[in-house]
Amino acid sequence: MTLQVFDPTHEMKSAGIAQAARPSTLEGKTVGIITNGKEGTKRYFTLVDRMLREQLGVAEVVWRQKKNYSAPAEAEIIDEARRWHAAVTGVGD
């Protein structure tokens, strides 16, 4: 029997967009949560919100919900996110 392993990485070159610098701490910072609005996200992100505030000293947690759970975040959410120090996003069912 032969086992064939495929490399799942995409071979295209990157778009040339640099990742944002990571803050050394989240204490006193603003963190955004972008949710897809599905049922499973509310309880999860509520816990993340509490942990960010209580354990990491985050000053403000901003919640935003996409209008369409299967589409990218709307331009107004992305524009607002530029003012946050960090963002958390995820999916849930």
C-alpha positions in Angstrom: 0.0 0.0 0.0 1.3 3.4 -0.9 0.4 6.5 1.1 0.4 9.7 -0.9 0.6 13.0 1.0 -0.5 16.3 -0.5 0.9 19.7 0.4 -2.2 21.9 1.1 -0.3 25.2 0.8 -1.3 27.6 -2.0 1.5 28.2 -4.5 0.5 31.7 -5.5 2.6 34.6 -4.3 1.3 36.8 -1.5 -0.5 40.0 -2.3 2.3 42.0 -0.7 0.3 43.0 2.3 2.3 43.2 5.5 0.7 41.9 8.7 0.0 44.6 11.3 2.5 44.8 14.1 1.4 42.9 17.2 1.2 44.9 20.4 3.5 43.8 23.2 0.5 44.0 25.6 -3.2 44.4 25.4 -3.4 46.2 28.7 -5.3 49.5 28.3 -6.0 48.8 24.6 -9.1 48.4 22.5 -9.9 45.0 21.0 -12.6 44.4 18.5 -14.6 41.2 18.2 -16.1 40.5 14.7 -18.7 37.8 14.9 -20.6 36.0 12.1 -23.7 36.2 14.2 -24.3 32.4 14.4 -25.7 30.9 17.5 -22.5 29.4 18.8 -20.5 32.7 18.8 -22.3 34.7 21.4 -21.5 32.6 24.4 -17.9 32.0 23.2 -17.2 35.6 22.5 -18.8 36.7 25.8 -16.2 34.5 27.5 -13.4 35.9 25.3 -14.6 39.4 26.2 -14.5 38.7 29.9 -11.1 37.1 29.7 -9.7 40.1 27.7 -10.9 42.5 30.3 -10.2 40.6 33.5 -7.0 38.7 32.6 -5.3 41.0 30.1 -6.5 44.4 31.2 -8.1 45.4 27.9 -9.8 48.8 28.3 -12.5 48.4 25.7 -14.0 45.5 23.8 -16.0 46.5 20.7 -18.4 44.0 19.2 -19.4 44.0 15.5 -21.5 41.5 13.7 -21.3 40.8 10.0 -24.5 41.2 8.0 -23.9 37.9 6.1 -22.3 35.1 8.0 -20.6 33.6 5.0 -19.2 36.8 3.4 -16.2 38.9 4.4 -16.8 41.7 6.9 -18.3 44.9 5.4 -16.1 47.8 4.6 -17.4 49.9 7.5 -16.3 47.2 10.0 -12.9 46.9 8.3 -12.5 50.7 8.4 -13.5 50.8 12.1 -11.1 47.9 12.9 -8.1 50.1 11.8 -8.6 52.0 15.0 -8.5 48.9 17.2 -5.2 47.6 18.6 -6.2 44.0 18.0 -9.2 42.0 16.6 -10.7 38.6 17.3 -12.9 36.9 14.8 -14.3 33.5 14.4 -17.2 31.3 13.4 -19.8 29.3 15.3 -22.8 27.2 14.7 
